[in-house]
Amino acid sequence: MRLVDPVLYLKLATTGKLPSPQRLALAITRLLQSDNYKIDDLVRLVQSDPALAGELIKFSNAASYGNSRPIVSIPKAVVTLGTKRVGVIVLALSVLHSNRSGQCLEFNYERYWSRSLLTAIAAQALSPYARINDEDNFTAGLLCKIGELALASLFPERYGEVIAIPDENIQKRLLFEREIFNTDHVELTATLLLNWGFPEAMVTAIYFCEFPDDSEFIQGSRIHGLSLSLQIASELADIGIPKGTCPRTTLPTLLAHANRLGINYEEFYLIADSIIASWLKWGELLKIQTHEMPSFTDFFASSESNNLID
């Protein structure tokens, strides 16, 4: 795993333009990564920010929809959501609210967050097959391309020129970024997440998710499962929200990768439909743009009938 040169990273960080969670979100993330944290400690941190507390109560009521009594207290909201999910929501809200727009005209910020949310939900849905904690997989999916947002924030004009060029080959894109910026979005993603206190194993899996075959992960290991599930989630998001007129990922490629996690075609169709339903719901809660999509079952079946799948 290659990281940004420390001298360069310090220079980039001092600009104040790097995306970053708010201090409270980082404190909550680090608390939940400890082995002996107490729920009371989490509740106190959440209660220190009235706006955050209100958002969590809204999410907890959505999660317990149908119950006769609305949730109005933070302790009850934390219990309803679960501590790990609280951490996911806090981190998502923190990074999202600070980076909804920017100066890079060619970078579609709304599309970026919509795609990141779809990737996160897909990664979470795939976590049982990858044998990974589902909240960890959600967070990894949400932030696995945060380096792209960082480049758009740091170099809005030059990065706009870069993303205007088709990127059919990820390795060529990374080389092009390194030539211009002395780093690339994959290195930046890993360096940012490590500096935010994320576990090295998770960061390593994220680092290789765009090209997992270049890693030396043992087939069937947890880190391999995480990286592969993130790759599949990203490919599904690419089909759901393509950058151009057609997605870079093909259906045969997506389904072949899903099969490596032990998911057959028919099962993947159903998983994909449930992912889209969750994406629409989360998009409404987070105020992220989403769109209705045809049933993936019908979509894939139509593709099969057109001989798109071998």
C-alpha positions as CSV (number, residue, x, y, z in Angstrom):
1,M,0.0,0.0,0.0
2,R,1.4,3.4,-1.1
3,L,0.7,6.5,1.0
4,V,1.1,10.1,0.2
5,D,4.6,11.4,1.0
6,P,4.5,12.8,4.5
7,V,6.0,16.2,3.5
8,L,3.5,16.5,0.7
9,Y,0.6,15.4,2.9
10,L,1.5,18.0,5.5
11,K,1.6,20.7,2.8
12,L,-1.9,19.6,1.5
13,A,-3.3,19.4,5.0
14,T,-2.2,23.0,5.9
15,T,-4.3,24.3,3.0
16,G,-7.4,23.5,5.1
17,K,-9.1,22.1,1.9
18,L,-8.8,18.4,2.7
19,P,-12.2,16.8,3.4
20,S,-12.4,15.7,7.1
21,P,-15.1,14.7,9.6
22,Q,-15.8,17.2,12.3
23,R,-13.9,16.7,15.6
24,L,-17.0,15.2,17.4
25,A,-17.4,12.6,14.6
26,L,-13.8,11.6,14.9
27,A,-14.1,11.3,18.7
28,I,-17.2,9.1,18.3
29,T,-15.5,7.0,15.7
30,R,-12.4,6.4,17.9
31,L,-14.6,5.7,20.9
32,L,-16.4,2.9,19.1
33,Q,-13.2,1.4,17.9
34,S,-12.0,0.9,21.5
35,D,-12.7,-2.4,23.2
36,N,-14.1,-1.1,26.4
37,Y,-16.2,1.9,25.6
38,K,-19.4,2.5,27.5
39,I,-22.8,3.4,25.9
40,D,-23.0,6.3,28.4
41,D,-19.8,7.8,27.0
42,L,-21.4,7.6,23.5
43,V,-24.6,9.2,24.7
44,R,-22.7,12.1,26.3
45,L,-20.8,12.8,23.1
46,V,-23.9,12.8,21.0
47,Q,-25.8,15.1,23.5
48,S,-23.0,17.6,23.2
49,D,-24.2,18.5,19.7
50,P,-27.9,19.3,19.6
51,A,-28.1,19.3,15.8
52,L,-26.5,15.8,15.7
53,A,-28.8,14.6,18.5
54,G,-31.8,15.7,16.5
55,E,-30.6,13.9,13.4
56,L,-30.1,10.6,15.3
57,I,-33.6,10.8,16.8
58,K,-34.9,11.3,13.3
59,F,-33.0,8.2,12.1
60,S,-34.1,6.1,15.1
61,N,-37.8,6.9,14.5
62,A,-37.4,5.9,10.9
63,A,-35.7,2.7,11.9
64,S,-38.6,1.9,14.4
65,Y,-41.3,2.9,12.0
66,G,-44.7,1.4,13.1
67,N,-44.0,1.6,16.9
68,S,-46.8,3.4,18.8
69,R,-44.5,5.7,20.7
70,P,-42.0,8.1,19.0
71,I,-38.4,8.1,20.2
72,V,-37.5,11.4,21.8
73,S,-34.4,10.6,23.9
74,I,-30.8,10.0,22.9
75,P,-30.3,6.9,25.0
76,K,-33.3,5.3,23.4
77,A,-32.2,6.4,20.0
78,V,-28.8,4.8,20.5
79,V,-30.3,1.6,21.7
80,T,-32.7,1.5,18.8
81,L,-30.0,2.2,16.2
82,G,-27.2,0.3,17.8
83,T,-23.8,1.8,18.7
84,K,-22.1,0.8,15.4
85,R,-24.9,2.3,13.3
86,V,-24.7,5.5,15.3
87,G,-21.1,5.7,14.4
88,V,-21.9,5.2,10.7
89,I,-24.6,7.9,10.7
90,V,-22.4,10.4,12.6
91,L,-19.5,9.9,10.2
92,A,-21.7,10.1,7.1
93,L,-23.4,13.3,8.3
94,S,-20.2,14.9,9.3
95,V,-18.3,14.4,6.0
96,L,-21.4,14.9,3.9
97,H,-22.5,18.2,5.4
98,S,-19.1,19.7,5.0
99,N,-18.6,18.7,1.4
100,R,-21.9,19.0,-0.5
101,S,-20.5,21.4,-3.0
102,G,-17.2,22.9,-4.2
103,Q,-15.2,24.8,-6.8
104,C,-14.5,22.0,-9.2
105,L,-17.1,22.7,-11.9
106,E,-16.5,19.3,-13.7
107,F,-16.9,17.3,-10.5
108,N,-20.5,16.4,-9.8
109,Y,-20.7,16.6,-6.0
110,E,-24.3,15.4,-5.9
111,R,-23.6,12.4,-8.1
112,Y,-20.5,11.6,-6.0
113,W,-22.5,11.4,-2.8
114,S,-25.3,9.5,-4.4
115,R,-22.9,7.0,-5.8
116,S,-21.0,6.8,-2.5
117,L,-24.2,6.1,-0.7
118,L,-25.2,3.4,-3.2
119,T,-21.7,1.8,-2.8
120,A,-22.0,1.9,1.0
121,I,-25.4,0.2,1.0
122,A,-24.3,-2.4,-1.5
123,A,-21.2,-3.1,0.5
124,Q,-23.3,-3.5,3.7
125,A,-25.7,-5.9,1.9
126,L,-22.7,-8.0,0.7
127,S,-21.0,-8.2,4.1
128,P,-22.5,-11.6,5.2
129,Y,-20.9,-13.1,2.1
130,A,-17.6,-11.4,2.8
131,R,-17.8,-12.3,6.5
132,I,-17.4,-8.7,7.5
133,N,-19.2,-6.5,10.1
134,D,-22.0,-4.8,8.1
135,E,-21.5,-1.4,9.7
136,D,-17.8,-1.5,8.9
137,N,-18.6,-2.4,5.3
138,F,-21.0,0.5,5.1
139,T,-18.4,3.0,6.3
140,A,-15.8,1.5,3.9
141,G,-18.1,1.8,1.0
142,L,-19.1,5.3,1.8
143,L,-15.5,6.5,2.0
144,C,-13.7,4.3,-0.4
145,K,-13.3,7.1,-3.0
146,I,-12.9,10.0,-0.6
147,G,-9.6,10.7,-2.4
148,E,-11.5,11.8,-5.5
149,L,-13.3,14.4,-3.4
150,A,-10.0,15.5,-1.9
151,L,-8.4,16.1,-5.3
152,A,-11.5,18.1,-6.4
153,S,-11.2,20.2,-3.2
154,L,-7.4,20.7,-3.5
155,F,-7.0,21.2,-7.2
156,P,-10.4,22.2,-8.6
157,E,-9.2,23.5,-12.0
158,R,-6.6,20.8,-12.8
159,Y,-8.7,18.0,-11.5
160,G,-11.5,19.2,-13.6
161,E,-9.3,18.7,-16.6
162,V,-8.3,15.2,-15.4
163,I,-11.9,13.9,-14.9
164,A,-12.9,15.2,-18.3
165,I,-10.8,12.5,-19.9
166,P,-12.4,9.0,-20.1
167,D,-10.9,6.6,-17.5
168,E,-11.5,3.2,-18.9
169,N,-8.3,2.0,-17.3
170,I,-7.8,2.7,-13.6
171,Q,-4.1,2.3,-13.7
172,K,-3.7,4.9,-16.5
173,R,-5.9,7.2,-14.5
174,L,-3.7,6.8,-11.4
175,L,-0.5,7.4,-13.4
176,F,-2.0,10.6,-14.9
177,E,-3.0,11.9,-11.5
178,R,0.5,11.2,-10.1
179,E,2.1,13.0,-13.0
180,I,0.1,16.1,-12.2
181,F,-0.4,16.1,-8.4
182,N,2.4,13.9,-7.2
183,T,-0.2,11.6,-5.7
184,D,-3.5,9.9,-6.7
185,H,-7.0,9.5,-5.3
186,V,-6.2,5.9,-4.0
187,E,-3.2,7.1,-2.1
188,L,-5.1,10.1,-0.8
189,T,-8.0,7.9,0.3
190,A,-5.7,5.6,2.3
191,T,-3.7,8.4,3.9
192,L,-6.8,10.3,4.9
193,L,-8.5,7.3,6.5
194,L,-5.4,6.3,8.4
195,N,-5.1,9.9,9.7
196,W,-8.7,9.7,10.8
197,G,-7.9,6.6,12.9
198,F,-9.3,3.9,10.7
199,P,-7.8,0.4,11.2
200,E,-5.0,-0.4,8.9
201,A,-6.5,-3.7,7.7
202,M,-9.7,-1.9,6.6
203,V,-7.7,0.9,4.9
204,T,-5.6,-1.7,3.1
205,A,-8.7,-3.5,1.8
206,I,-10.1,-0.1,0.6
207,Y,-6.8,0.7,-1.1
208,F,-6.9,-2.4,-3.3
209,C,-10.7,-2.4,-4.0
210,E,-10.3,-0.8,-7.4
211,F,-7.7,-3.5,-8.4
212,P,-8.0,-6.4,-5.9
213,D,-6.1,-8.8,-8.2
214,D,-3.0,-6.7,-7.6
215,S,-3.1,-7.4,-3.9
216,E,-1.5,-10.4,-2.2
217,F,-4.6,-11.2,-0.1
218,I,-5.3,-14.8,0.7
219,Q,-8.4,-16.0,-1.1
220,G,-11.2,-16.4,1.4
221,S,-9.5,-14.2,4.1
222,R,-11.5,-11.4,5.7
223,I,-9.4,-8.7,4.1
224,H,-9.9,-10.3,0.7
225,G,-13.6,-10.5,1.3
226,L,-13.8,-6.9,2.2
227,S,-11.9,-5.7,-0.8
228,L,-13.8,-7.9,-3.2
229,S,-17.2,-6.8,-1.7
230,L,-16.2,-3.2,-2.1
231,Q,-15.2,-3.8,-5.7
232,I,-18.6,-5.5,-6.4
233,A,-20.4,-2.7,-4.6
234,S,-18.6,-0.1,-6.6
235,E,-19.4,-1.9,-9.9
236,L,-23.0,-2.1,-9.0
237,A,-23.0,1.6,-8.3
238,D,-21.3,2.2,-11.6
239,I,-24.2,0.4,-13.4
240,G,-26.8,2.3,-11.3
241,I,-25.2,5.7,-11.7
242,P,-22.9,5.6,-14.7
243,K,-20.5,8.4,-15.4
244,G,-21.3,8.7,-19.1
245,T,-23.9,7.4,-21.4
246,C,-23.1,3.8,-20.5
247,P,-21.5,2.2,-17.4
248,R,-17.8,1.2,-17.3
249,T,-18.7,-2.1,-15.7
250,T,-20.3,-4.8,-17.8
251,L,-22.9,-7.1,-16.4
252,P,-20.8,-10.3,-17.0
253,T,-18.0,-8.8,-15.0
254,L,-20.2,-7.8,-12.1
255,L,-21.9,-11.2,-11.9
256,A,-18.6,-13.0,-12.2
257,H,-17.2,-11.1,-9.3
258,A,-20.3,-11.7,-7.3
259,N,-19.9,-15.4,-8.0
260,R,-16.5,-15.2,-6.3
261,L,-18.3,-14.3,-3.1
262,G,-20.5,-17.4,-3.6
263,I,-23.5,-15.4,-4.9
264,N,-25.3,-17.0,-7.9
265,Y,-27.1,-14.9,-10.5
266,E,-30.6,-15.3,-9.2
267,E,-29.6,-14.5,-5.6
268,F,-27.7,-11.4,-6.8
269,Y,-30.8,-10.1,-8.6
270,L,-32.7,-10.1,-5.4
271,I,-29.9,-8.6,-3.4
272,A,-29.5,-5.8,-5.9
273,D,-33.3,-4.9,-5.7
274,S,-33.1,-4.7,-1.9
275,I,-30.0,-2.5,-2.2
276,I,-31.8,0.0,-4.4
277,A,-34.8,0.1,-2.1
278,S,-32.5,0.9,0.9
279,W,-30.7,3.5,-1.2
280,L,-33.9,5.4,-1.9
281,K,-34.8,5.3,1.8
282,W,-31.3,6.5,3.0
283,G,-31.2,9.1,0.3
284,E,-34.4,10.6,1.7
285,L,-33.0,10.7,5.2
286,L,-29.7,12.1,4.3
287,K,-31.1,14.4,1.6
288,I,-29.0,12.8,-1.1
289,Q,-30.3,12.7,-4.6
290,T,-31.4,9.2,-5.8
291,H,-33.7,8.0,-8.5
292,E,-36.1,5.2,-9.1
293,M,-34.7,2.3,-11.1
294,P,-36.3,-0.7,-12.9
295,S,-36.2,-3.9,-11.0
296,F,-32.7,-5.4,-11.3
297,T,-34.3,-8.8,-11.6
298,D,-36.0,-7.6,-14.8
299,F,-33.0,-5.6,-15.9
300,F,-30.6,-8.5,-15.6
301,A,-33.2,-10.9,-17.2
302,S,-33.5,-8.5,-20.1
303,S,-29.7,-8.4,-20.5
304,E,-29.6,-12.2,-20.5
305,S,-32.2,-12.4,-23.2
306,N,-30.1,-10.0,-25.2
307,N,-27.1,-12.3,-24.8
308,L,-25.2,-9.8,-22.6
309,I,-24.4,-12.5,-20.1
310,D,-22.6,-15.6,-21.2
